[in-house]
Amino acid sequence: MTQLAPKPDTGAFDRRLLHRAKGATVYIGVCAGLGLAQTACVIAGAWLIASLIAGAFAGGRDLASLAPELVGLAAVLAARALLASVQEAAAHRAAAGVKSGLRRQALDKLMHLPSGTRHTGETANLLVRGVDALDAYFARYLPQLVLAAIVPVGVLAVMVVAYPPAALIVLLTLPLIPLFGILIGRYTKARAERQWASTSALAHHFADLVAGLPTLKAFGRAAKQAGAIEATTGEYRRRSMALLRVAFCSALVLELAASLSVAIVAVTVGVQLVEGGLAGAAGLQTALLVLILAPEAYLPLRNVGAHYHASAEGLAAAEQVFGILAEAPEPGAEPAPEAPQTGAAALPSAPHIAPPLRRAPTIMFRRTVFAYPGRDPLPELSLTVPAAQTTVLTARSGAGKSTLLAALLGFRRPVGGSIAFDGTDLTRLDLEAIRRSVAWLPQKPVLIDGTVADNVRLAVPYEPSDPAVAKAIAAAHAPDGRRRVAASGAGLSAGEAARVGLARLLLRADLLDTPVLLLDEPTAHLDADTERAVLESFEPYRENRTVLIASHRDAVRAIADREVDW
Ligand SMILES: Nc1ncnc2c1ncn2[C@@H]1O[C@H](COP(=O)(O)OP(=O)(O)OP(=O)(O)O)[C@@H](O)[C@H]1O
């Protein structure tokens, strides 16, 4: 499981989050503007209520003379409601922008990181559910944080003028709220990270389980998984409850501190009223103004504490996204291009993308060593793949043939030695350009939901013509182009799926004129007759290309110019 980055920066403002998010600074500005307006409404509302009550009960004013205050109060209440809805709309807009920006950056980065090092279920959970959890940060926590910086100042200023002793009490007790909030927040952060880790583990586990369910059923082990699921969900429940416990306790503590502080103000004001320090209608109005305003000073600070818990999960997820963004890209990787807005419409219309390698290259592995985490490194390998020839790798299973093919595309990086195309080290070449020069058939081609033809069309970065697709399908002896394929190739036999993959390779070789062909066990699932037919159709594609095939099959070895074992 990907670990959380060691140096979190998730204080009041997560600067990296705001820095990464276009428009977030504007949003903070909008929040500040709305905060000022809300503060004005709070003060005006309190003053109007105090004036109404004092006027009616101590000043002997009738309903008609109170009308201006009543209208004013209605206007203030309407303005508060309007500001709240504008705030809500701005928050959702900002959150949507930030989330899509983060997802795009993470996906761009993932495209340039070595494949196979990250669990799919976990990554999907992070970029969907995890990033969604940032809603609470942007829509709830940040606005309250801005209000917490503005409202108490405005309220205190009014209190200083109206009744300084109450202002002094609020000034002395107000810091208790953030102090308690910070103390509790330290607990929350660690717990939110643990809870997020268990969510990731749960997603990881479920994705594996669903993918492996047919196999588990065949071996009669499906029911046994219930225990494992129970343990993972139990862990998730335990950690979620622990986080909620802290959240409830925190709300209680902050509530208590605020209530006690307001009570002290109320007692002080009450004593003054009784002793005559605040006499008459004016005295009553001042007392009411102070009593109404005092809780308003504490409210945004209490809300900051409460919303911090709700936003903690999103921040823990954002931390992991930053981990991805900070990872070193593949050597030679180009900066991430702007993501296209839509699928088909964004495809380039020009049907020709010049392959950067103009002719079939000689590929050299010099004392190259590959290693997988937690495994002994594979044996050192030196090997020359001659230009414009077909080389078949026949090394034993597990020797590293697929690894070697993947390395030519930059999906695996050697830990020692080097790989060179025509004498130039791969690390000094433009990896995207190299990939555009290569047509690759992996051992298990990825198939998507659609028709066979849809799957073959994926070979090139634009919409290929129907005759070109049909030609590739025929040459690979793949099933009819109109046949439906479900996700992951369901609906096709293993041999049929391999031939759809081969058709993809042939289409790419044809249309992009790729000088390098890499094939991993292209005929592993085929009967002898189909294998012969496929290899015959493949013959013209091998001409003037550097072809590297991993295979143990005699028919494939028979077409090789060179065989390599190690
Ligand atoms: N993602 C991975 N994580 C850890 N080890 C891996 C990973 N992929 C491959 N390996 C290991 O690296 C070694 C080489 O694997 P590779 O698939 O390259 O061998 P291969 O020669 O293509 O095998 P085969 O002929 O069976 O396809 C194997 O021991 C394999 O277990």
Ligand as a Chemical Component Dictionary entry (heavy atoms), coordinates in Angstrom:
data_LIG
# 
_chem_comp.id                   LIG 
_chem_comp.type                 NON-POLYMER 
_chem_comp.pdbx_formal_charge   0 
_chem_comp.three_letter_code    LIG 
# 
loop_
_chem_comp_atom.comp_id 
_chem_comp_atom.atom_id 
_chem_comp_atom.alt_atom_id 
_chem_comp_atom.type_symbol 
_chem_comp_atom.charge 
_chem_comp_atom.model_Cartn_x 
_chem_comp_atom.model_Cartn_y 
_chem_comp_atom.model_Cartn_z 
_chem_comp_atom.pdbx_ordinal 
LIG N1  N1  N 0 5.348  -6.785  -10.956 1  
LIG C1  C1  C 0 6.220  -7.669  -10.501 2  
LIG N2  N2  N 0 6.543  -7.674  -9.198  3  
LIG C2  C2  C 0 7.450  -8.548  -8.714  4  
LIG N3  N3  N 0 8.094  -9.459  -9.463  5  
LIG C3  C3  C 0 7.805  -9.497  -10.777 6  
LIG C4  C4  C 0 6.866  -8.620  -11.361 7  
LIG N4  N4  N 0 6.802  -8.881  -12.684 8  
LIG C5  C5  C 0 7.666  -9.889  -12.914 9  
LIG N5  N5  N 0 8.262  -10.266 -11.767 10 
LIG C6  C6  C 0 9.263  -11.300 -11.623 11 
LIG O1  O1  O 0 10.344 -11.013 -12.502 12 
LIG C7  C7  C 0 10.802 -12.191 -13.104 13 
LIG C8  C8  C 0 10.769 -12.046 -14.620 14 
LIG O2  O2  O 0 9.401  -11.946 -15.026 15 
LIG P1  P1  P 0 9.019  -11.874 -16.565 16 
LIG O3  O3  O 0 7.554  -11.819 -16.656 17 
LIG O4  O4  O 0 9.802  -10.788 -17.203 18 
LIG O5  O5  O 0 9.565  -13.286 -17.070 19 
LIG P2  P2  P 0 9.323  -13.993 -18.460 20 
LIG O6  O6  O 0 10.650 -14.494 -18.886 21 
LIG O7  O7  O 0 8.605  -13.103 -19.408 22 
LIG O8  O8  O 0 8.371  -15.184 -18.017 23 
LIG P3  P3  P 0 7.298  -15.990 -18.880 24 
LIG O9  O9  O 0 8.043  -16.705 -19.984 25 
LIG O10 O10 O 0 6.717  -16.939 -17.892 26 
LIG O11 O11 O 0 6.317  -14.983 -19.399 27 
LIG C9  C9  C 0 9.926  -13.323 -12.607 28 
LIG O12 O12 O 0 10.617 -13.994 -11.581 29 
LIG C10 C10 C 0 8.710  -12.637 -12.056 30 
LIG O13 O13 O 0 8.198  -13.330 -10.965 31 
# 
loop_
_chem_comp_bond.comp_id 
_chem_comp_bond.atom_id_1 
_chem_comp_bond.atom_id_2 
_chem_comp_bond.value_order 
_chem_comp_bond.pdbx_ordinal 
LIG N1  C1  SING 1  
LIG C1  N2  SING 2  
LIG C1  C4  DOUB 3  
LIG N2  C2  DOUB 4  
LIG C2  N3  SING 5  
LIG N3  C3  DOUB 6  
LIG C3  C4  SING 7  
LIG C3  N5  SING 8  
LIG C4  N4  SING 9  
LIG N4  C5  DOUB 10 
LIG C5  N5  SING 11 
LIG N5  C6  SING 12 
LIG C6  O1  SING 13 
LIG C6  C10 SING 14 
LIG O1  C7  SING 15 
LIG C7  C8  SING 16 
LIG C7  C9  SING 17 
LIG C8  O2  SING 18 
LIG O2  P1  SING 19 
LIG P1  O3  DOUB 20 
LIG P1  O4  SING 21 
LIG P1  O5  SING 22 
LIG O5  P2  SING 23 
LIG P2  O6  DOUB 24 
LIG P2  O7  SING 25 
LIG P2  O8  SING 26 
LIG O8  P3  SING 27 
LIG P3  O9  DOUB 28 
LIG P3  O10 SING 29 
LIG P3  O11 SING 30 
LIG C9  O12 SING 31 
LIG C9  C10 SING 32 
LIG C10 O13 SING 33 
# 
